[in-house]
């Protein structure tokens, strides 16, 4: 997992949770099960993002790349392919996180982010949730939401 973008500094205070796992054994991986149990990830599905397999591909790609936040954590585990999560640092600058097979990331509720594919135009990812999945993106600006307030308070405490 590469957390740098040319010209942008890497800020290690970003409150994301990352792991490197063996994606070839995700169906029976004790390390994945341990993470799921520790973090209460009770729901899971798999999404394949590519032109031939995702209905409304163009619309979904545009939606994923629109800057937004969620009221819950966003957990993604890359099973195949690759792409980028862009997140905002404390100074509101973009940081690009390169994600590839075996990378797992948890973005906290309230962080502005977006996702895009790389030149391969393909990613297969596991989506995990605590409880039932909620897919609602709140496009920027959404600073009035409690999740955003709590995230900014977290940043202030760790600065």
N, C-alpha and C positions, 0 to 999 in steps of 0.2 A: 504494500500500500504506500503510495507516494503522496505526501501531503504538501507538495509545493507547486507553485505556479511561477514561471519565470517573472522576475521583477517584484514578486510579493514575498514578504517575510513569512516564515512559519511561526505561528503563535501556539506554543504548547499548552496554553491555558484553555484551549477549546475543550468544552466538556463532552467530547464524544467518547464512546466506549468502542474499542476496536479489538479484533481478534484475527488471527490467521489460522485457518482450519484446513483439513484435508477434504476438499469438496468432492472427491471421488467416493468418499464413504459417508456422505451426509445422511443416508438413510439409516445407518446403524452406528453413528459416531458417538462414543461415550462423552467426548469433549463437548460436542454440541448439546447433548442431553444435559450435561452438567450446567452449561450456560443457561439453557432454557429453564431449568429448575431454579437456579440461583436468582434469576431475574424475572421469574414468573411469566415467561413467554408461553402462554397456554394455547395460542392459535397460530396456525401456519398455513401458507399456501405457496405455490411456485408460479411465477410469471415469466414468460418468455417475451422479450421485447425485440422483435424483428418484423420486418415488413410482411413476411409471409404468415406469421403466426399470431399477431396481435390485431384483433378487430379495431377498426378506426385508428390505425397506426399513426397517421400524420397528426390527427387531433390529439392523441395521447402524448406523443412526443412534445408537441407544443405546450400541453398542460404540464408535463413533468418539468419543462424548462422555465416555466413562469415562476418567478420568485415568490415563495410562499412559506408558511409555517403550518404546524399542526398542533392540536391541543394535547396530543400524546406523543411519546417517543416514536421515531421512525427507525425500524430495524431492517437492515438488508444484508443478506448473505449471498455473495456471488458464487453461483454453482458452475457457471461457464460464461465465457465471453468477458467483456469489460466495458467500462463507462466511467463517468465522472460525477461526483457530487461536488457542487460548489456551495460553500458555506460562508457566512459573514463573520469576520473577526470582531474584536472589541472596538476597533476604529471604523467598522462598517465597510471594510475592504473584503473583496472576494478572496477566498483561498480555495484552490482546486484540489480535490482529493481523487487521485486515480485509483479506481477499484478494479480488481481482476479476480480471476478464479481463486477461491479460498479466502477472500477478504470478507469480514463481517464488520459492519459499522452500526452503531446506535446513535442517532442524532437526538438530542433532547427536545422535549416539547418547547415550543417558543422560539427556536432558532430559525432564522431565514435561510432558506436553501433552495436548490434546484438540482435536477438530474438531467444528464444528457449522455447519449451514446458516443463512443469514439468512432474512428474511421471504419471499424469492423461492422458497425451498425447491428450489433447483436449482443444481448446479455440474457442470461437465465438466472433469476434471482429468487431466493426464498424470502418471503415477507413474514415477519413474526410480529405478534401483538401480545400485550397483556390484556386478557379478556377478549371481547368481541372486536373485530376490526372496524375502525372508523377511518374512512378514506377522505374526509373533508379537508381540502387545502384552503387556507385563508391567505389570499394573495396580499402582497404588500401594497399599502400600509395596513397593518393589523396590530399596531402598537397598543391598542385599547384592550386587547384580550389578556386575561389573567395569566395564561401560559407565557405570554411575552414578558409581562411584568416580572414573573418569577424567574424567567431565564435571565433577564437583565440584572435582577438582584443577585443571582448566582455569580454572574460576571463581575459585579462590583465587589463581592466578597473574595473572589479569587485574584483580583487585579493586584 
